[in-house]
Amino acid sequence: MISIGEIYLVDDEEEILHACRQTFELEGYSIKTFSSADSVLPHIREGWMGAVITDVRMPGMDGLGLLAEIRKISIAIPVVILTGHGDVSMAIEAMHSGAYDFLEKPAPPEYLLDVARRALETRRLCLENQSLKLRLASDSDIESRILGKSTAVLDLRRILVSLAVIDVDTLLIGETGVGKELAANCLHDLGNRQSCKFVPLNCGAIPSNLVESELFGHERGAFTSASNRRIGKIEDAQGGTLFLDEIESMPLDIQVKLLRTLQERVIERVGGNQMIPVNFRVIAASKIDLRDAVQRGTFREDLFYRLNVARVSIPPLRQRKDDIMLVLRYFIEVMAKRFQRSEPEITSEIQHKLENYYWPGNVRELRNVAQQLVLGLEIDLAESTSRGTPDRPVNFEPGLDELVQRYEKGIITAALALNDGKIEKTAETLNIPRKRLYLRMQKFNLK
């Protein structure tokens, strides 16, 4: 493999530096070795694409001191600590101080390569996320609003930019949580109507007897509770954009009136007889294919064709798996700032689960997962074992690493129960050192 990024290896033992350098170079990694903490620090900068692997016990500045100095440069640079036999307490201190991971010396080559791969991937995602956030300075930059690098997202951004400058009514199709309102906002903000209002209305959230008044407004005395004149959403969007979400929920009689408004660009308030000219762009959104609703008789065919002048399909999250971790880390940083919490580590087990989940709630559900991670709550992905599309079932069988970890946790839990939680007896039963048992218990969050 050819890796992206550099590995800086720090150790005062020349034999270890030589052996590790050969291991990494044979796998295609770019690696530099240093015999002291002081010699590596000048090479580390904030935007550096790489990870540091350092021994913990060295003359002069030790590994913990190096970790502290690196975190002053950037807390996002992964630092892996190598510990000797009997340094468990120091390893735990390193993790609490912000180390990415730790390995016991001599580390097996496969473990060393795996932790380096994960550290570099974490660093790459972090730098990509920072790059995206830098572009948030420009509200008109669509790349800062619809995050992602997948082909599906690149195509979506290109289509939205093209349609934004064309003053045409538009239909957005996409599952719940894919970001239809975000796409509608982009169409408005990048278009010629950005100086006027963007007015959203969720047709599915309003009782059917109030939809007409919400859309068209009403005159005083139009009905029992109409004590004052009220301007409707269409009139409120004068010169701007009206966003009709879940338009498939709109009652048929209101669909007739909406069609007339779209054709003639005039409205009549409920209880009034004055024709009021309106100038607005309508963006409608639906979580179902409106053609199916037309066939069922729940949506008017003429209104469908009137709205379907420009049609944009927004891809579900499962079709843009390359974006999952990037968007997750963006949400995690937002949530960490909101709740004043530190950003949690995303383990390879969590990443595997998230990348193989069906995501029925799409980006909205991913945002909730980020919040759960930041708050230290258990991730609820219960539906991942059962959800799938009718024509394309999805396989969510756990991978080998997850199966091994489940088995190991079960064995340790059973041994602890057998020995009434006594660590020394449990270690003897499992025929492992107490130090290793402590580390396994910490890994699986066992008390």
C-alpha positions as CSV (number, residue, x, y, z in Angstrom):
1,M,0.0,0.0,0.0
2,I,1.0,3.6,-0.5
3,S,0.0,5.7,2.5
4,I,-1.1,9.3,2.6
5,G,0.8,11.2,5.3
6,E,4.0,10.8,7.3
7,I,4.9,8.8,10.4
8,Y,7.4,10.3,12.8
9,L,8.9,7.6,15.0
10,V,10.7,8.8,18.2
11,D,12.8,6.4,20.3
12,D,16.2,6.6,21.9
13,E,17.1,3.0,20.9
14,E,18.6,2.8,17.5
15,E,17.8,-0.9,17.0
16,I,14.0,-0.2,17.5
17,L,14.2,2.8,15.1
18,H,15.8,0.6,12.4
19,A,13.4,-2.3,12.8
20,C,10.3,-0.1,12.8
21,R,11.6,1.9,9.8
22,Q,11.9,-1.2,7.8
23,T,8.5,-2.4,8.8
24,F,6.8,0.8,7.7
25,E,8.9,1.2,4.5
26,L,8.0,-2.3,3.3
27,E,4.4,-1.3,3.6
28,G,4.9,1.9,1.6
29,Y,4.7,4.3,4.5
30,S,6.6,7.6,4.5
31,I,8.5,7.5,7.8
32,K,11.1,9.6,9.6
33,T,12.9,8.5,12.7
34,F,14.2,10.7,15.6
35,S,16.2,9.8,18.7
36,S,14.8,12.4,21.0
37,A,11.7,14.5,21.6
38,D,13.6,17.7,21.2
39,S,14.7,16.7,17.7
40,V,11.2,15.9,16.3
41,L,9.4,19.0,17.6
42,P,10.8,21.5,15.0
43,H,9.3,19.3,12.3
44,I,5.8,19.4,13.6
45,R,3.4,22.2,12.5
46,E,-0.3,22.8,12.8
47,G,-1.4,21.7,9.3
48,W,1.0,18.7,9.2
49,M,-0.5,15.6,7.6
50,G,1.0,12.9,9.8
51,A,1.1,11.0,13.1
52,V,3.7,10.6,15.8
53,I,4.7,7.3,17.5
54,T,6.9,7.8,20.5
55,D,8.5,5.8,23.3
56,V,7.3,7.0,26.7
57,R,10.7,6.6,28.6
58,M,13.5,8.6,27.0
59,P,16.4,10.8,28.3
60,G,15.5,14.5,28.5
61,M,11.9,15.1,27.5
62,D,9.9,11.9,27.8
63,G,6.9,10.7,25.7
64,L,4.3,12.4,27.9
65,G,6.2,15.7,27.7
66,L,6.4,15.4,23.9
67,L,2.6,14.7,23.8
68,A,2.0,17.9,25.8
69,E,4.2,19.9,23.5
70,I,2.5,18.5,20.4
71,R,-0.9,19.3,21.8
72,K,0.2,22.9,22.1
73,I,0.8,23.0,18.4
74,S,-2.4,21.1,17.5
75,I,-4.6,18.9,19.7
76,A,-5.7,17.1,16.5
77,I,-2.3,15.5,15.7
78,P,-2.5,11.8,16.6
79,V,0.2,10.7,19.1
80,V,0.7,7.0,19.8
81,I,2.6,6.1,22.9
82,L,4.9,3.0,23.2
83,T,5.1,1.7,26.7
84,G,7.4,-0.8,28.3
85,H,6.5,-3.7,30.6
86,G,4.9,-2.4,33.8
87,D,4.0,1.1,32.4
88,V,0.3,0.5,32.5
89,S,-0.4,3.5,34.8
90,M,1.7,5.7,32.6
91,A,-0.2,4.5,29.5
92,I,-3.5,5.3,31.1
93,E,-2.2,8.8,32.0
94,A,-1.2,9.2,28.4
95,M,-4.7,8.4,27.2
96,H,-6.2,10.8,29.7
97,S,-3.7,13.5,28.4
98,G,-5.0,13.1,24.8
99,A,-2.9,10.3,23.3
100,Y,-4.5,8.6,20.3
101,D,-3.6,5.1,21.4
102,F,-0.8,3.2,23.1
103,L,1.0,-0.1,22.4
104,E,3.2,-2.3,24.7
105,K,6.8,-2.8,23.5
106,P,7.8,-4.8,21.6
107,A,4.7,-4.1,19.5
108,P,3.9,-6.8,16.9
109,P,4.4,-5.3,13.4
110,E,0.7,-5.9,12.4
111,Y,-0.5,-4.0,15.5
112,L,2.0,-1.1,14.8
113,L,0.9,-0.9,11.2
114,D,-2.8,-1.0,12.1
115,V,-2.6,1.8,14.7
116,A,-0.6,3.9,12.2
117,R,-3.1,3.4,9.5
118,R,-6.0,4.4,11.7
119,A,-4.1,7.4,13.1
120,L,-3.3,8.7,9.6
121,E,-6.9,8.2,8.5
122,T,-8.1,10.1,11.5
123,R,-5.7,12.9,10.7
124,R,-6.7,13.0,7.1
125,L,-10.4,13.3,8.0
126,C,-9.6,16.1,10.5
127,L,-7.7,18.2,8.0
128,E,-10.4,17.7,5.3
129,N,-13.0,18.8,7.9
130,Q,-10.9,21.9,8.8
131,S,-10.6,22.7,5.1
132,L,-14.4,22.5,4.7
133,K,-14.9,24.7,7.7
134,L,-12.6,27.4,6.4
135,R,-14.9,27.8,3.5
136,L,-17.8,28.6,5.9
137,A,-16.6,32.2,5.9
138,S,-18.5,32.6,2.6
139,D,-22.2,31.9,3.1
140,S,-22.6,31.7,-0.7
141,D,-20.1,28.8,-0.9
142,I,-22.2,25.7,-1.4
143,E,-19.3,23.4,-0.6
144,S,-19.4,24.8,3.0
145,R,-23.1,24.0,3.3
146,I,-23.5,20.6,1.6
147,L,-20.5,18.7,3.0
148,G,-19.0,15.7,1.2
149,K,-16.6,14.6,-1.5
150,S,-18.6,11.6,-3.0
151,T,-19.6,11.7,-6.6
152,A,-23.3,11.9,-5.5
153,V,-22.7,15.1,-3.5
154,L,-20.5,16.6,-6.2
155,D,-23.3,16.1,-8.7
156,L,-25.9,17.5,-6.3
157,R,-23.9,20.7,-5.7
158,R,-23.4,21.1,-9.5
159,I,-27.1,20.8,-10.2
160,L,-28.1,23.2,-7.4
161,V,-25.7,25.8,-8.5
162,S,-27.0,25.6,-12.1
163,L,-30.6,25.8,-11.0
164,A,-30.1,28.6,-8.5
165,V,-29.6,31.3,-11.1
166,I,-32.6,30.0,-13.2
167,D,-35.9,31.4,-11.7
168,V,-37.9,28.2,-12.2
169,D,-40.1,26.3,-9.8
170,T,-38.3,23.2,-8.6
171,L,-39.2,19.8,-7.1
172,L,-36.9,18.2,-4.6
173,I,-37.2,14.4,-4.0
174,G,-35.5,12.6,-1.2
175,E,-35.9,10.5,1.9
176,T,-36.5,11.9,5.3
177,G,-33.4,13.6,6.7
178,V,-31.4,13.9,3.5
179,G,-31.4,17.7,3.7
180,K,-34.1,18.9,1.4
181,E,-34.6,22.2,3.2
182,L,-30.9,22.7,3.2
183,A,-30.9,22.3,-0.6
184,A,-33.9,24.6,-0.9
185,N,-32.0,27.2,1.1
186,C,-29.0,26.9,-1.2
187,L,-31.2,27.4,-4.3
188,H,-32.6,30.6,-2.7
189,D,-29.3,32.0,-1.3
190,L,-27.4,31.4,-4.5
191,G,-30.2,32.8,-6.7
192,N,-31.5,36.2,-7.7
193,R,-34.1,36.3,-4.9
194,Q,-31.6,36.1,-2.0
195,S,-32.3,39.7,-0.9
196,C,-35.9,38.7,-0.1
197,K,-37.4,36.1,2.3
198,F,-37.1,32.4,2.3
199,V,-40.4,31.2,3.7
200,P,-40.7,27.5,4.7
201,L,-44.0,25.6,5.2
202,N,-44.3,21.9,6.2
203,C,-47.5,20.8,4.7
204,G,-47.5,17.6,6.8
205,A,-47.3,19.4,10.1
206,I,-50.5,21.6,9.6
207,P,-54.0,20.3,10.2
208,S,-55.9,20.0,6.9
209,N,-58.5,22.6,7.9
210,L,-55.7,25.2,8.5
211,V,-53.6,24.7,5.4
212,E,-55.6,27.1,3.2
213,S,-55.3,29.9,5.8
214,E,-51.6,29.2,6.2
215,L,-50.9,29.4,2.5
216,F,-53.3,32.2,1.4
217,G,-54.0,34.1,4.6
218,H,-57.5,35.3,5.6
219,E,-59.5,38.4,6.2
220,R,-61.0,39.5,9.5
221,G,-64.2,37.5,10.2
222,A,-63.5,34.9,7.6
223,F,-64.2,32.3,10.2
224,T,-65.0,32.2,14.0
225,S,-61.4,32.7,15.3
226,A,-60.3,35.1,12.6
227,S,-60.3,38.3,14.7
228,N,-57.7,40.0,12.5
229,R,-56.5,39.9,8.9
230,R,-53.6,37.5,8.5
231,I,-51.0,37.4,5.7
232,G,-50.4,33.9,4.4
233,K,-47.1,32.2,3.5
234,I,-47.4,32.9,-0.2
235,E,-47.9,36.6,0.3
236,D,-45.1,36.6,3.0
237,A,-42.7,35.2,0.3
238,Q,-43.3,38.2,-2.0
239,G,-40.2,38.6,-4.1
240,G,-38.6,35.6,-2.5
241,T,-38.9,31.9,-2.2
242,L,-41.7,29.7,-0.8
243,F,-40.6,26.2,0.3
244,L,-43.3,23.7,0.5
245,D,-42.0,20.6,2.4
246,E,-43.9,17.3,2.4
247,I,-46.1,18.6,-0.4
248,E,-47.5,15.1,-0.9
249,S,-49.5,15.8,2.4
250,M,-51.4,18.8,0.9
251,P,-55.2,18.2,0.7
252,L,-56.5,17.8,-2.9
253,D,-58.8,20.9,-2.6
254,I,-55.8,23.1,-1.7
255,Q,-53.8,21.6,-4.5
256,V,-56.4,23.0,-6.9
257,K,-55.9,26.5,-5.5
258,L,-52.2,26.2,-5.4
259,L,-52.1,25.2,-9.1
260,R,-54.2,28.3,-10.0
261,T,-51.7,30.5,-8.0
262,L,-48.7,29.0,-9.8
263,Q,-50.3,29.5,-13.2
264,E,-51.7,33.0,-12.7
265,R,-49.5,34.3,-9.8
266,V,-52.4,35.8,-8.0
267,I,-54.0,34.8,-4.7
268,E,-57.3,35.5,-2.9
269,R,-57.3,35.5,0.9
270,V,-59.8,33.3,2.7
271,G,-63.0,35.4,3.2
272,G,-61.8,38.0,0.8
273,N,-62.7,38.9,-2.8
274,Q,-59.6,40.9,-3.8
275,M,-57.1,39.3,-6.3
276,I,-53.6,40.0,-5.0
277,P,-50.6,39.7,-7.5
278,V,-47.7,37.7,-6.1
279,N,-44.2,37.3,-7.3
280,F,-42.4,34.3,-5.8
281,R,-40.4,31.2,-6.6
282,V,-41.8,27.9,-5.3
283,I,-39.6,25.0,-4.3
284,A,-41.6,21.9,-3.3
285,A,-40.2,18.8,-1.6
286,S,-41.4,15.3,-1.2
287,K,-40.1,12.1,0.5
288,I,-42.0,10.0,-2.1
289,D,-42.1,9.8,-5.8
290,L,-45.1,12.0,-6.7
291,R,-45.8,9.9,-9.7
292,D,-46.9,7.1,-7.4
293,A,-49.1,9.5,-5.5
294,V,-50.7,10.6,-8.9
295,Q,-51.4,7.0,-9.7
296,R,-53.0,6.5,-6.3
297,G,-55.2,9.5,-6.8
298,T,-53.8,11.4,-3.8
299,F,-51.9,14.1,-5.8
300,R,-53.1,16.0,-8.8
301,E,-51.4,15.1,-12.1
302,D,-51.6,18.7,-13.4
303,L,-50.0,20.1,-10.3
304,F,-47.2,17.4,-10.5
305,Y,-46.3,18.5,-14.0
306,R,-46.4,22.2,-13.0
307,L,-43.9,21.5,-10.2
308,N,-41.8,19.0,-12.1
309,V,-40.2,21.6,-14.4
310,A,-36.9,21.2,-12.6
311,R,-36.5,18.0,-10.6
312,V,-33.6,17.3,-8.2
313,S,-33.1,13.9,-6.5
314,I,-31.1,14.2,-3.2
315,P,-29.1,11.0,-2.5
316,P,-29.6,9.1,0.7
317,L,-26.6,8.8,3.0
318,R,-26.1,5.1,2.3
319,Q,-25.3,6.0,-1.3
320,R,-22.5,8.4,-0.2
321,K,-20.6,6.3,2.3
322,D,-17.4,8.1,1.6
323,D,-19.0,11.2,3.3
324,I,-20.1,9.5,6.5
325,M,-17.0,10.0,8.7
326,L,-16.3,13.4,7.3
327,V,-19.8,14.7,8.0
328,L,-19.8,12.9,11.4
329,R,-16.6,14.7,12.5
330,Y,-18.1,18.0,11.5
331,F,-21.2,17.4,13.6
332,I,-19.0,16.1,16.5
333,E,-17.1,19.3,16.6
334,V,-20.3,21.4,16.5
335,M,-21.8,19.3,19.3
336,A,-18.6,19.4,21.4
337,K,-18.6,23.2,21.3
338,R,-22.3,23.4,22.1
339,F,-22.1,21.1,25.1
340,Q,-18.6,22.2,26.1
341,R,-17.3,18.6,25.9
342,S,-14.2,17.1,24.5
343,E,-14.4,15.4,21.2
344,P,-14.7,11.6,21.6
345,E,-12.4,9.1,19.8
346,I,-14.0,7.2,17.0
347,T,-12.7,3.7,17.3
348,S,-12.4,1.3,14.3
349,E,-15.3,-0.7,15.6
350,I,-17.6,2.4,15.7
351,Q,-16.4,3.4,12.2
352,H,-17.2,0.0,10.8
353,K,-20.7,0.1,12.3
354,L,-21.4,3.5,10.9
355,E,-20.1,2.8,7.5
356,N,-22.2,-0.4,7.2
357,Y,-25.4,1.0,8.6
358,Y,-28.5,1.5,6.5
359,W,-29.1,5.1,7.8
360,P,-32.9,5.2,7.5
361,G,-32.8,8.7,9.0
362,N,-30.0,9.9,6.8
363,V,-27.9,13.0,7.7
364,R,-30.4,13.9,10.4
365,E,-29.8,10.6,12.1
366,L,-26.0,10.9,11.7
367,R,-26.3,14.3,13.5
368,N,-28.1,12.6,16.4
369,V,-25.3,9.9,16.5
370,A,-22.7,12.7,16.8
371,Q,-24.6,14.1,19.7
372,Q,-24.8,10.7,21.4
373,L,-21.1,10.3,21.0
374,V,-20.2,13.7,22.4
375,L,-22.6,13.1,25.4
376,G,-21.1,9.7,26.1
377,L,-24.4,7.9,25.3
378,E,-24.7,4.5,23.7
379,I,-25.3,4.7,20.0
380,D,-28.7,3.3,19.0
381,L,-28.4,1.6,15.6
382,A,-30.8,-1.2,16.4
383,E,-32.4,-1.1,13.0
384,S,-29.2,-1.8,11.2
385,T,-29.8,-5.5,11.3
386,S,-33.2,-5.4,9.6
387,R,-33.5,-2.5,7.3
388,G,-33.0,-2.8,3.5
389,T,-34.6,-1.9,0.3
390,P,-37.1,-4.3,-1.3
391,D,-35.0,-4.8,-4.4
392,R,-31.6,-4.5,-2.8
393,P,-31.3,-6.2,0.6
394,V,-28.4,-4.9,2.8
395,N,-26.1,-7.3,4.7
396,F,-25.1,-6.0,8.1
397,E,-23.3,-9.1,9.4
398,P,-20.5,-8.0,11.8
399,G,-16.9,-8.2,10.7
400,L,-14.3,-10.5,12.1
401,D,-12.8,-7.9,14.4
402,E,-16.2,-7.2,15.9
403,L,-16.9,-10.9,16.4
404,V,-13.5,-11.4,18.1
405,Q,-14.1,-8.4,20.4
406,R,-17.6,-9.6,21.3
407,Y,-16.2,-13.1,22.1
408,E,-13.3,-11.7,24.2
409,K,-15.6,-9.4,26.2
410,G,-18.0,-12.2,26.9
411,I,-15.2,-14.5,28.2
412,I,-13.8,-11.7,30.5
413,T,-17.3,-10.9,31.8
414,A,-18.0,-14.5,32.6
415,A,-14.7,-14.9,34.3
416,L,-15.3,-11.8,36.4
417,A,-18.7,-13.1,37.5
418,L,-17.2,-16.5,38.3
419,N,-14.6,-15.0,40.6
420,D,-17.0,-12.4,42.2
421,G,-15.1,-9.5,40.5
422,K,-11.8,-10.3,42.1
423,I,-9.1,-9.2,39.7
424,E,-6.3,-11.5,40.8
425,K,-8.4,-14.6,40.7
426,T,-9.9,-13.6,37.3
427,A,-6.4,-13.1,35.9
428,E,-5.4,-16.5,37.1
429,T,-8.5,-18.1,35.6
430,L,-7.8,-16.5,32.2
431,N,-4.0,-17.2,32.6
432,I,-3.1,-13.6,31.7
433,P,-1.2,-10.9,33.7
434,R,-3.3,-8.6,35.8
435,K,-2.0,-5.6,33.8
436,R,-3.4,-7.1,30.6
437,L,-6.8,-7.8,32.3
438,Y,-7.0,-4.2,33.5
439,L,-6.4,-3.0,30.0
440,R,-9.0,-5.3,28.5
441,M,-11.5,-4.2,31.1
442,Q,-10.8,-0.6,30.3
443,K,-11.2,-1.3,26.6
444,F,-14.6,-3.0,27.1
445,N,-15.7,-0.5,29.8
446,L,-16.0,-3.3,32.4
447,K,-16.1,-2.3,36.0
